[in-house]
Amino acid sequence: MPTPTRDIDTDADIALFVAHFYERIRQDPDLGPIFDGVAQVNWPEHLPKIERFWSSMLLGTGTYAGNPMPVHFELARKTPIRPAHFTQWLALFRQTLTEHFTGERTQEALLRAQGIATVMQGRLRGMELLNG
């Protein structure tokens, strides 16, 4: 795969990343069953939501409104979510993002993803829903 030469600049860039990232998530032997089996994610509904989330975070579009935490708390009540799951999620995020993009917004996306994983783990641990 060629080295990426540009940064995330448009909603189309975000849609490309999100599609490839969640394709990898679904194929992952540990994460795929959680997303497809336990959570039973409605992908046609979920992917545009995730695109709006990242568009708001990285491009400042303000198109996302919502709180993702309750859904993740509910999921953690159904199945163990371990630190290793967050580590794998971040690894796939980084791998997918850096295969397609490079630059300031790309780095910002990586930092924000790390922050999201850290906050989510802390909140799940605080609710005693994180099983290590």
C-alpha positions as CSV (number, residue, x, y, z in Angstrom):
1,M,0.0,0.0,0.0
2,P,1.4,3.4,-0.9
3,T,2.4,5.8,1.8
4,P,-0.4,8.3,2.5
5,T,0.3,11.9,1.4
6,R,-2.6,13.9,2.7
7,D,-4.6,14.6,5.8
8,I,-8.3,14.2,6.7
9,D,-10.0,17.2,5.0
10,T,-13.5,16.2,4.2
11,D,-16.5,14.2,5.3
12,A,-15.8,11.8,2.4
13,D,-12.3,11.2,4.0
14,I,-14.0,10.4,7.3
15,A,-16.6,8.1,5.6
16,L,-13.7,6.2,3.9
17,F,-11.9,5.7,7.2
18,V,-15.0,4.7,9.2
19,A,-16.0,2.1,6.6
20,H,-12.5,0.5,6.5
21,F,-12.1,0.7,10.2
22,Y,-15.4,-1.0,11.1
23,E,-14.8,-3.6,8.3
24,R,-11.7,-4.6,10.2
25,I,-13.5,-4.5,13.6
26,R,-16.1,-6.9,12.2
27,Q,-13.4,-9.3,11.0
28,D,-11.5,-9.2,14.2
29,P,-11.9,-12.5,16.1
30,D,-12.3,-10.8,19.5
31,L,-14.1,-7.6,18.6
32,G,-16.3,-8.8,15.7
33,P,-18.5,-11.1,17.9
34,I,-19.0,-8.2,20.4
35,F,-20.2,-5.8,17.7
36,D,-22.1,-8.2,15.5
37,G,-23.2,-10.9,18.0
38,V,-23.8,-9.2,21.3
39,A,-24.4,-5.6,20.4
40,Q,-26.1,-6.6,17.1
41,V,-25.1,-3.3,15.6
42,N,-27.3,-2.0,12.8
43,W,-24.5,-1.0,10.5
44,P,-26.5,1.1,8.0
45,E,-27.7,3.2,11.0
46,H,-24.5,3.1,13.0
47,L,-21.9,4.1,10.4
48,P,-23.4,7.5,9.6
49,K,-23.6,8.3,13.3
50,I,-19.9,7.5,13.7
51,E,-19.1,9.5,10.6
52,R,-21.0,12.5,12.2
53,F,-19.2,12.0,15.5
54,W,-15.7,12.2,13.8
55,S,-16.8,15.0,11.5
56,S,-17.8,17.0,14.5
57,M,-14.6,16.2,16.3
58,L,-12.1,16.7,13.5
59,L,-13.8,19.1,11.1
60,G,-15.9,21.1,13.6
61,T,-19.1,20.4,11.6
62,G,-21.3,20.1,14.7
63,T,-23.3,17.3,13.0
64,Y,-23.2,14.9,15.9
65,A,-25.5,15.1,18.9
66,G,-25.7,12.3,21.4
67,N,-24.0,10.5,24.2
68,P,-22.3,7.2,23.3
69,M,-21.7,6.2,26.9
70,P,-25.1,4.6,27.8
71,V,-25.0,2.3,24.9
72,H,-21.5,1.1,25.9
73,F,-22.6,0.6,29.5
74,E,-25.5,-1.5,28.3
75,L,-23.1,-3.6,26.2
76,A,-20.8,-4.1,29.1
77,R,-23.7,-5.4,31.1
78,K,-24.2,-8.1,28.5
79,T,-20.6,-9.2,27.9
80,P,-17.2,-8.6,29.5
81,I,-15.3,-5.7,28.0
82,R,-11.7,-6.1,28.9
83,P,-8.7,-3.7,28.6
84,A,-7.4,-6.0,25.8
85,H,-10.5,-5.1,23.8
86,F,-9.7,-1.4,24.0
87,T,-6.1,-2.1,23.1
88,Q,-7.2,-4.0,20.0
89,W,-9.7,-1.3,19.1
90,L,-7.0,1.3,19.3
91,A,-4.5,-0.8,17.3
92,L,-7.1,-1.3,14.4
93,F,-8.0,2.4,14.6
94,R,-4.3,3.4,14.3
95,Q,-3.6,0.9,11.5
96,T,-6.6,1.9,9.4
97,L,-6.1,5.6,9.9
98,T,-2.4,5.7,9.1
99,E,-2.9,3.5,6.0
100,H,-5.0,6.2,4.5
101,F,-4.0,9.5,6.0
102,T,-1.1,11.5,7.5
103,G,-1.0,15.0,9.0
104,E,-2.3,17.1,11.8
105,R,-5.9,16.0,11.8
106,T,-4.8,12.4,11.5
107,Q,-2.7,12.8,14.7
108,E,-5.6,14.6,16.4
109,A,-7.9,11.6,15.5
110,L,-5.3,9.2,17.1
111,L,-5.1,11.3,20.2
112,R,-8.8,11.6,20.5
113,A,-9.3,7.9,20.0
114,Q,-6.8,7.2,22.8
115,G,-8.6,9.7,25.1
116,I,-12.0,8.0,24.3
117,A,-10.6,4.6,25.1
118,T,-9.1,5.9,28.4
119,V,-12.3,7.7,29.5
120,M,-14.5,4.8,28.5
121,Q,-12.4,2.3,30.4
122,G,-12.4,4.5,33.4
123,R,-16.1,4.9,33.4
124,L,-16.7,1.2,32.9
125,R,-14.3,0.5,35.7
126,G,-16.1,3.0,37.9
127,M,-19.3,1.2,37.3
128,E,-17.5,-2.1,37.9
129,L,-18.4,-3.3,34.4
130,L,-14.8,-3.7,33.1
131,N,-13.6,-7.3,33.6
132,G,-9.9,-7.8,33.4
